Amino acid sequence: MTAAPAEQAGVVGAILQTAIQAGNAIAVSIQAGLMTIHPDGIEDFRNIAASFYFVMGWGAIWLLLFWIFYRTPPPTEGKRVLAAH
């Protein structure tokens, strides 16, 4: 988001917030579905364990993808960046 031009910051922010909201809705619906695997819903610990393992696995996958694909930007020290007017 910080790489977006100032005149497009609103659009970029809206797209980011929409993606966050959609991801949260999908995650909550998956967890709600996992609570119905075994009878008794939330009273059955196996449902809670399935939901917990899903969250841990999903977080581990994204952490792994972050470690694989994240690259630090090259240093800009000594270089002058001129703003386009």
N, CA, C and O atoms as CSV, one atom per row, in Angstrom:
chain,resi,resn,atom,element,x,y,z
A,1,MET,N,N,0.814,-1.178,0.000
A,1,MET,CA,C,0.000,0.000,0.000
A,1,MET,C,C,0.868,1.255,0.000
A,1,MET,O,O,0.465,2.274,-0.562
A,2,THR,N,N,2.006,1.208,0.594
A,2,THR,CA,C,2.855,2.398,0.620
A,2,THR,C,C,3.486,2.672,-0.740
A,2,THR,O,O,3.975,3.775,-0.986
A,3,ALA,N,N,3.479,1.679,-1.624
A,3,ALA,CA,C,4.061,1.877,-2.944
A,3,ALA,C,C,3.073,2.517,-3.912
A,3,ALA,O,O,3.457,2.904,-5.016
A,4,ALA,N,N,1.824,2.633,-3.522
A,4,ALA,CA,C,0.812,3.217,-4.410
A,4,ALA,C,C,0.972,4.729,-4.464
A,4,ALA,O,O,1.327,5.355,-3.465
A,5,PRO,N,N,0.713,5.313,-5.619
A,5,PRO,CA,C,0.750,6.775,-5.711
A,5,PRO,C,C,-0.311,7.397,-4.809
A,5,PRO,O,O,-1.343,6.782,-4.539
A,6,ALA,N,N,-0.056,8.600,-4.352
A,6,ALA,CA,C,-0.957,9.268,-3.410
A,6,ALA,C,C,-2.361,9.442,-3.978
A,6,ALA,O,O,-3.338,9.352,-3.236
A,7,GLU,N,N,-2.476,9.687,-5.270
A,7,GLU,CA,C,-3.798,9.905,-5.863
A,7,GLU,C,C,-4.612,8.612,-5.973
A,7,GLU,O,O,-5.816,8.670,-6.222
A,8,GLN,N,N,-3.984,7.453,-5.793
A,8,GLN,CA,C,-4.694,6.175,-5.846
A,8,GLN,C,C,-4.777,5.495,-4.479
A,8,GLN,O,O,-5.181,4.335,-4.392
A,9,ALA,N,N,-4.409,6.187,-3.436
A,9,ALA,CA,C,-4.387,5.594,-2.098
A,9,ALA,C,C,-5.769,5.143,-1.649
A,9,ALA,O,O,-5.891,4.117,-0.981
A,10,GLY,N,N,-6.795,5.875,-1.994
A,10,GLY,CA,C,-8.150,5.496,-1.607
A,10,GLY,C,C,-8.592,4.194,-2.249
A,10,GLY,O,O,-9.191,3.340,-1.597
A,11,VAL,N,N,-8.295,4.050,-3.522
A,11,VAL,CA,C,-8.662,2.823,-4.241
A,11,VAL,C,C,-7.877,1.632,-3.705
A,11,VAL,O,O,-8.434,0.552,-3.507
A,12,VAL,N,N,-6.608,1.829,-3.476
A,12,VAL,CA,C,-5.773,0.746,-2.952
A,12,VAL,C,C,-6.238,0.350,-1.550
A,12,VAL,O,O,-6.297,-0.838,-1.234
A,13,GLY,N,N,-6.562,1.312,-0.724
A,13,GLY,CA,C,-7.067,1.019,0.612
A,13,GLY,C,C,-8.385,0.268,0.567
A,13,GLY,O,O,-8.608,-0.646,1.361
A,14,ALA,N,N,-9.265,0.651,-0.364
A,14,ALA,CA,C,-10.552,-0.034,-0.498
A,14,ALA,C,C,-10.360,-1.489,-0.934
A,14,ALA,O,O,-11.032,-2.383,-0.419
A,15,ILE,N,N,-9.458,-1.726,-1.865
A,15,ILE,CA,C,-9.185,-3.090,-2.324
A,15,ILE,C,C,-8.588,-3.917,-1.190
A,15,ILE,O,O,-8.951,-5.078,-1.007
A,16,LEU,N,N,-7.681,-3.324,-0.436
A,16,LEU,CA,C,-7.075,-4.030,0.688
A,16,LEU,C,C,-8.124,-4.398,1.734
A,16,LEU,O,O,-8.155,-5.536,2.204
A,17,GLN,N,N,-8.978,-3.456,2.100
A,17,GLN,CA,C,-10.011,-3.724,3.099
A,17,GLN,C,C,-11.020,-4.761,2.606
A,17,GLN,O,O,-11.488,-5.586,3.391
A,18,THR,N,N,-11.359,-4.730,1.321
A,18,THR,CA,C,-12.270,-5.726,0.758
A,18,THR,C,C,-11.665,-7.114,0.827
A,18,THR,O,O,-12.356,-8.076,1.163
A,19,ALA,N,N,-10.383,-7.231,0.515
A,19,ALA,CA,C,-9.709,-8.526,0.594
A,19,ALA,C,C,-9.661,-9.035,2.032
A,19,ALA,O,O,-9.849,-10.227,2.272
A,20,ILE,N,N,-9.416,-8.158,2.973
A,20,ILE,CA,C,-9.386,-8.555,4.388
A,20,ILE,C,C,-10.763,-9.032,4.835
A,20,ILE,O,O,-10.872,-10.060,5.503
A,21,GLN,N,N,-11.814,-8.299,4.475
A,21,GLN,CA,C,-13.173,-8.675,4.863
A,21,GLN,C,C,-13.578,-10.003,4.234
A,21,GLN,O,O,-14.188,-10.839,4.900
A,22,ALA,N,N,-13.248,-10.207,2.968
A,22,ALA,CA,C,-13.590,-11.468,2.296
A,22,ALA,C,C,-12.839,-12.632,2.936
A,22,ALA,O,O,-13.414,-13.699,3.153
A,23,GLY,N,N,-11.567,-12.435,3.237
A,23,GLY,CA,C,-10.784,-13.488,3.886
A,23,GLY,C,C,-11.329,-13.846,5.254
A,23,GLY,O,O,-11.372,-15.022,5.615
A,24,ASN,N,N,-11.746,-12.847,6.023
A,24,ASN,CA,C,-12.327,-13.114,7.333
A,24,ASN,C,C,-13.647,-13.856,7.218
A,24,ASN,O,O,-13.914,-14.758,8.011
A,25,ALA,N,N,-14.474,-13.498,6.253
A,25,ALA,CA,C,-15.752,-14.181,6.063
A,25,ALA,C,C,-15.542,-15.642,5.680
A,25,ALA,O,O,-16.257,-16.521,6.161
A,26,ILE,N,N,-14.574,-15.902,4.825
A,26,ILE,CA,C,-14.276,-17.284,4.428
A,26,ILE,C,C,-13.748,-18.080,5.611
A,26,ILE,O,O,-14.152,-19.225,5.815
A,27,ALA,N,N,-12.858,-17.495,6.384
A,27,ALA,CA,C,-12.286,-18.204,7.533
A,27,ALA,C,C,-13.350,-18.530,8.578
A,27,ALA,O,O,-13.356,-19.629,9.133
A,28,VAL,N,N,-14.251,-17.586,8.849
A,28,VAL,CA,C,-15.306,-17.837,9.834
A,28,VAL,C,C,-16.255,-18.928,9.335
A,28,VAL,O,O,-16.707,-19.761,10.120
A,29,SER,N,N,-16.558,-18.926,8.040
A,29,SER,CA,C,-17.459,-19.957,7.516
A,29,SER,C,C,-16.803,-21.332,7.545
A,29,SER,O,O,-17.485,-22.325,7.801
A,30,ILE,N,N,-15.518,-21.417,7.293
A,30,ILE,CA,C,-14.820,-22.705,7.390
A,30,ILE,C,C,-14.819,-23.195,8.826
A,30,ILE,O,O,-15.074,-24.372,9.080
A,31,GLN,N,N,-14.538,-22.311,9.761
A,31,GLN,CA,C,-14.540,-22.708,11.170
A,31,GLN,C,C,-15.931,-23.111,11.631
A,31,GLN,O,O,-16.066,-24.046,12.420
A,32,ALA,N,N,-16.958,-22.438,11.163
A,32,ALA,CA,C,-18.322,-22.824,11.526
A,32,ALA,C,C,-18.648,-24.204,10.966
A,32,ALA,O,O,-19.327,-24.996,11.619
A,33,GLY,N,N,-18.172,-24.490,9.774
A,33,GLY,CA,C,-18.378,-25.821,9.207
A,33,GLY,C,C,-17.633,-26.901,9.972
A,33,GLY,O,O,-18.127,-28.020,10.111
A,34,LEU,N,N,-16.459,-26.574,10.465
A,34,LEU,CA,C,-15.691,-27.549,11.235
A,34,LEU,C,C,-16.338,-27.845,12.586
A,34,LEU,O,O,-16.094,-28.902,13.168
A,35,MET,N,N,-17.148,-26.937,13.083
A,35,MET,CA,C,-17.832,-27.175,14.355
A,35,MET,C,C,-18.982,-28.165,14.221
A,35,MET,O,O,-19.564,-28.574,15.226
A,36,THR,N,N,-19.320,-28.556,12.985
A,36,THR,CA,C,-20.432,-29.483,12.778
A,36,THR,C,C,-19.968,-30.852,12.284
A,36,THR,O,O,-20.797,-31.645,11.836
A,37,ILE,N,N,-18.683,-31.151,12.351
A,37,ILE,CA,C,-18.184,-32.451,11.890
A,37,ILE,C,C,-18.766,-33.577,12.741
A,37,ILE,O,O,-19.260,-34.568,12.203
A,38,HIS,N,N,-18.712,-33.436,14.034
A,38,HIS,CA,C,-19.221,-34.434,14.969
A,38,HIS,C,C,-20.479,-33.890,15.651
A,38,HIS,O,O,-20.620,-32.676,15.801
A,39,PRO,N,N,-21.389,-34.765,16.064
A,39,PRO,CA,C,-22.593,-34.287,16.748
A,39,PRO,C,C,-22.237,-33.510,18.028
A,39,PRO,O,O,-21.128,-33.651,18.544
A,40,ASP,N,N,-23.126,-32.731,18.519
A,40,ASP,CA,C,-23.015,-31.918,19.731
A,40,ASP,C,C,-22.286,-30.601,19.507
A,40,ASP,O,O,-22.073,-29.858,20.465
A,41,GLY,N,N,-21.902,-30.292,18.292
A,41,GLY,CA,C,-21.335,-28.982,17.970
A,41,GLY,C,C,-20.155,-28.588,18.836
A,41,GLY,O,O,-19.137,-29.278,18.880
A,42,ILE,N,N,-20.310,-27.461,19.527
A,42,ILE,CA,C,-19.209,-26.918,20.312
A,42,ILE,C,C,-18.961,-27.725,21.587
A,42,ILE,O,O,-17.898,-27.605,22.196
A,43,GLU,N,N,-19.917,-28.532,21.987
A,43,GLU,CA,C,-19.746,-29.357,23.186
A,43,GLU,C,C,-18.769,-30.512,22.959
A,43,GLU,O,O,-18.177,-31.026,23.908
A,44,ASP,N,N,-18.604,-30.915,21.695
A,44,ASP,CA,C,-17.675,-32.011,21.376
A,44,ASP,C,C,-16.281,-31.430,21.133
A,44,ASP,O,O,-16.084,-30.622,20.226
A,45,PHE,N,N,-15.330,-31.847,21.944
A,45,PHE,CA,C,-13.976,-31.291,21.853
A,45,PHE,C,C,-13.320,-31.594,20.511
A,45,PHE,O,O,-12.443,-30.843,20.083
A,46,ARG,N,N,-13.714,-32.664,19.837
A,46,ARG,CA,C,-13.110,-32.990,18.530
A,46,ARG,C,C,-13.387,-31.893,17.509
A,46,ARG,O,O,-12.549,-31.616,16.651
A,47,ASN,N,N,-14.547,-31.275,17.597
A,47,ASN,CA,C,-14.857,-30.157,16.698
A,47,ASN,C,C,-13.957,-28.963,16.975
A,47,ASN,O,O,-13.448,-28.329,16.050
A,48,ILE,N,N,-13.766,-28.665,18.236
A,48,ILE,CA,C,-12.896,-27.548,18.607
A,48,ILE,C,C,-11.463,-27.830,18.187
A,48,ILE,O,O,-10.766,-26.936,17.707
A,49,ALA,N,N,-11.016,-29.077,18.365
A,49,ALA,CA,C,-9.654,-29.443,17.957
A,49,ALA,C,C,-9.486,-29.320,16.446
A,49,ALA,O,O,-8.453,-28.841,15.980
A,50,ALA,N,N,-10.492,-29.748,15.671
A,50,ALA,CA,C,-10.407,-29.634,14.210
A,50,ALA,C,C,-10.305,-28.172,13.797
A,50,ALA,O,O,-9.517,-27.828,12.915
A,51,SER,N,N,-11.093,-27.314,14.426
A,51,SER,CA,C,-11.050,-25.894,14.121
A,51,SER,C,C,-9.693,-25.294,14.496
A,51,SER,O,O,-9.132,-24.498,13.743
A,52,PHE,N,N,-9.175,-25.675,15.649
A,52,PHE,CA,C,-7.873,-25.178,16.103
A,52,PHE,C,C,-6.757,-25.610,15.149
A,52,PHE,O,O,-5.899,-24.804,14.788
A,53,TYR,N,N,-6.770,-26.884,14.743
A,53,TYR,CA,C,-5.724,-27.366,13.839
A,53,TYR,C,C,-5.825,-26.714,12.466
A,53,TYR,O,O,-4.809,-26.493,11.807
A,54,PHE,N,N,-7.038,-26.408,12.032
A,54,PHE,CA,C,-7.192,-25.693,10.768
A,54,PHE,C,C,-6.537,-24.314,10.854
A,54,PHE,O,O,-5.792,-23.919,9.958
A,55,VAL,N,N,-6.817,-23.590,11.933
A,55,VAL,CA,C,-6.251,-22.246,12.096
A,55,VAL,C,C,-4.726,-22.310,12.168
A,55,VAL,O,O,-4.038,-21.498,11.549
A,56,MET,N,N,-4.202,-23.270,12.921
A,56,MET,CA,C,-2.742,-23.404,13.033
A,56,MET,C,C,-2.114,-23.781,11.684
A,56,MET,O,O,-1.072,-23.241,11.312
A,57,GLY,N,N,-2.735,-24.688,10.968
A,57,GLY,CA,C,-2.216,-25.084,9.659
A,57,GLY,C,C,-2.270,-23.956,8.651
A,57,GLY,O,O,-1.325,-23.747,7.890
A,58,TRP,N,N,-3.390,-23.220,8.644
A,58,TRP,CA,C,-3.542,-22.089,7.719
A,58,TRP,C,C,-2.491,-21.018,8.010
A,58,TRP,O,O,-1.887,-20.467,7.090
A,59,GLY,N,N,-2.280,-20.730,9.282
A,59,GLY,CA,C,-1.255,-19.751,9.648
A,59,GLY,C,C,0.143,-20.225,9.281
A,59,GLY,O,O,0.972,-19.431,8.838
A,60,ALA,N,N,0.412,-21.526,9.464
A,60,ALA,CA,C,1.733,-22.067,9.116
A,60,ALA,C,C,1.979,-22.003,7.610
A,60,ALA,O,O,3.090,-21.708,7.170
A,61,ILE,N,N,0.945,-22.278,6.825
A,61,ILE,CA,C,1.090,-22.198,5.361
A,61,ILE,C,C,1.440,-20.773,4.942
A,61,ILE,O,O,2.352,-20.570,4.140
A,62,TRP,N,N,0.722,-19.786,5.478
A,62,TRP,CA,C,0.990,-18.398,5.102
A,62,TRP,C,C,2.335,-17.907,5.609
A,62,TRP,O,O,2.998,-17.109,4.947
A,63,LEU,N,N,2.741,-18.380,6.781
A,63,LEU,CA,C,4.064,-18.019,7.287
A,63,LEU,C,C,5.154,-18.599,6.383
A,63,LEU,O,O,6.139,-17.925,6.082
A,64,LEU,N,N,4.978,-19.830,5.958
A,64,LEU,CA,C,5.936,-20.454,5.050
A,64,LEU,C,C,5.999,-19.708,3.717
A,64,LEU,O,O,7.083,-19.460,3.189
A,65,LEU,N,N,4.835,-19.353,3.179
A,65,LEU,CA,C,4.814,-18.594,1.925
A,65,LEU,C,C,5.476,-17.233,2.089
A,65,LEU,O,O,6.159,-16.760,1.181
A,66,PHE,N,N,5.278,-16.603,3.243
A,66,PHE,CA,C,5.944,-15.330,3.505
A,66,PHE,C,C,7.452,-15.514,3.511
A,66,PHE,O,O,8.175,-14.738,2.887
A,67,TRP,N,N,7.932,-16.532,4.210
A,67,TRP,CA,C,9.380,-16.775,4.255
A,67,TRP,C,C,9.961,-17.062,2.878
A,67,TRP,O,O,11.092,-16.672,2.589
A,68,ILE,N,N,9.204,-17.736,2.034
A,68,ILE,CA,C,9.703,-18.098,0.708
A,68,ILE,C,C,9.727,-16.892,-0.230
A,68,ILE,O,O,10.714,-16.666,-0.930
A,69,PHE,N,N,8.638,-16.118,-0.243
A,69,PHE,CA,C,8.482,-15.093,-1.274
A,69,PHE,C,C,8.829,-13.670,-0.852
A,69,PHE,O,O,8.936,-12.802,-1.719
A,70,TYR,N,N,9.009,-13.392,0.424
A,70,TYR,CA,C,9.305,-12.023,0.841
A,70,TYR,C,C,10.734,-11.657,0.486
A,70,TYR,O,O,11.671,-12.407,0.760
A,71,ARG,N,N,10.881,-10.525,-0.110
A,71,ARG,CA,C,12.204,-10.002,-0.458
A,71,ARG,C,C,12.306,-8.584,0.082
A,71,ARG,O,O,11.386,-7.780,-0.069
A,72,THR,N,N,13.419,-8.293,0.704
A,72,THR,CA,C,13.613,-6.929,1.189
A,72,THR,C,C,13.947,-6.029,0.005
A,72,THR,O,O,14.683,-6.431,-0.896
A,73,PRO,N,N,13.416,-4.835,0.007
A,73,PRO,CA,C,13.724,-3.931,-1.089
A,73,PRO,C,C,15.194,-3.524,-1.047
A,73,PRO,O,O,15.792,-3.460,0.027
A,74,PRO,N,N,15.768,-3.256,-2.195
A,74,PRO,CA,C,17.170,-2.834,-2.210
A,74,PRO,C,C,17.334,-1.497,-1.504
A,74,PRO,O,O,16.423,-0.669,-1.526
A,75,PRO,N,N,18.468,-1.282,-0.885
A,75,PRO,CA,C,18.674,-0.008,-0.179
A,75,PRO,C,C,18.707,1.158,-1.161
A,75,PRO,O,O,19.235,1.047,-2.268
A,76,THR,N,N,18.137,2.265,-0.735
A,76,THR,CA,C,18.110,3.451,-1.592
A,76,THR,C,C,19.067,4.519,-1.080
A,76,THR,O,O,19.009,5.670,-1.512
A,77,GLU,N,N,19.936,4.139,-0.169
A,77,GLU,CA,C,20.885,5.092,0.387
A,77,GLU,C,C,21.816,5.594,-0.701
A,77,GLU,O,O,22.359,4.809,-1.478
A,78,GLY,N,N,21.992,6.881,-0.752
A,78,GLY,CA,C,22.884,7.475,-1.734
A,78,GLY,C,C,22.187,7.788,-3.038
A,78,GLY,O,O,22.756,8.482,-3.881
A,79,LYS,N,N,20.973,7.300,-3.235
A,79,LYS,CA,C,20.233,7.584,-4.461
A,79,LYS,C,C,19.137,8.577,-4.137
A,79,LYS,O,O,18.494,8.502,-3.091
A,80,ARG,N,N,18.940,9.491,-5.036
A,80,ARG,CA,C,17.888,10.476,-4.853
A,80,ARG,C,C,16.735,10.113,-5.739
A,80,ARG,O,O,16.901,9.888,-6.937
A,81,VAL,N,N,15.572,10.056,-5.153
A,81,VAL,CA,C,14.367,9.769,-5.905
A,81,VAL,C,C,13.611,11.078,-6.093
A,81,VAL,O,O,13.240,11.740,-5.124
A,82,LEU,N,N,13.392,11.434,-7.325
A,82,LEU,CA,C,12.689,12.672,-7.632
A,82,LEU,C,C,11.204,12.385,-7.797
A,82,LEU,O,O,10.819,11.457,-8.508
A,83,ALA,N,N,10.396,13.160,-7.158
A,83,ALA,CA,C,8.952,12.998,-7.260
A,83,ALA,C,C,8.490,13.593,-8.583
A,83,ALA,O,O,8.944,14.661,-8.995
A,84,ALA,N,N,7.576,12.878,-9.244
A,84,ALA,CA,C,7.009,13.380,-10.505
A,84,ALA,C,C,5.958,14.441,-10.176
A,84,ALA,O,O,5.096,14.237,-9.321
A,85,HIS,N,N,6.046,15.547,-10.855
A,85,HIS,CA,C,5.086,16.641,-10.596
A,85,HIS,C,C,4.141,16.747,-11.740
A,85,HIS,O,O,3.254,17.600,-11.731
